[in-house]
Amino acid sequence: MRDSRSAAWDAYSQSRTQRRRTNARGETTWFNWTQHPDHGPGAEILRLKPGDSVLDLGCGSGGNLAHLAFLGMRATGVDLSGAQLAKARERWTEVEGMEVHQGDALAFLTTSATRFDAVYSVFGAAYFTDPRLTLPTVRRHLAPGGVFAMSQHPAVDGCYGCQASYIPRGADEDPAIVRRWDYPPAIWTALFEEHGFEDVTAAVLPAPPHGRRRIGTLLVRGVRGS
């Protein structure tokens, strides 16, 4: 039986266009943590060097993953949506060192024999999985000193913990419902530290000063302790 979450994200994929061919600087690959184009920090947050292994939890159509592979990392992505992964395979066929897998992100990580130098999630699986499951699983599969970073929408004041997200599936269908986890930066910091991460930073990056979209991006980062 098809996973209802996979169907939800396949439906979501229909509303998403492929990444632009170039960004504002003319680059054909780039890393973006936020929902705003050409805004915010880049891949340097992950502290990777060529040859390092990195895992994207909820890689979608693979734009960030392709950038890391282009920089020389061994880049692996996992996503529930076959439709999103089809876009990734179509767009990034010439990028070496990149592989994508369909499935549940934590199940994939649990069965992986790889120790990753970094794991990240950009509005991806870490947003939609209980952090008390995500954080210990990620830590076990990070190399010592490895980085875990995640970005998502900031929580609405007072609306913390498990929340419902509604994903449109078309004019004649009810939206799909998936769960997400929202907390303010201070609670994310405490959760990361509770599960063995050090040098934790958690902050809301404000939206760029131009444009009508004003919602910022929550970015959380921690280093696996010894």
VENTACOR-V299038 format. One line per field, one symbol per residue. phi: phi as a letter, one per 30 degrees, with the letter a starting at -180 (. if undefined). A space follows every 50 residues. Layout:
phi = ???
This chain:
phi = .dddddddddddedccddeedbcdciddbacbdcdcdhbidbdeedhcbe jdcbbccidhdidddddddddjddcbbbaddddddddddddcdcddibbb bcldddddddcdcdcddabbachcdddcbeddcdddddedccdeidccbb baddddeiccjdbccccebkdcbdddcbcbbcbdedddeddddecjcchd bbacdddddcjcdcddbdbbbbcddd
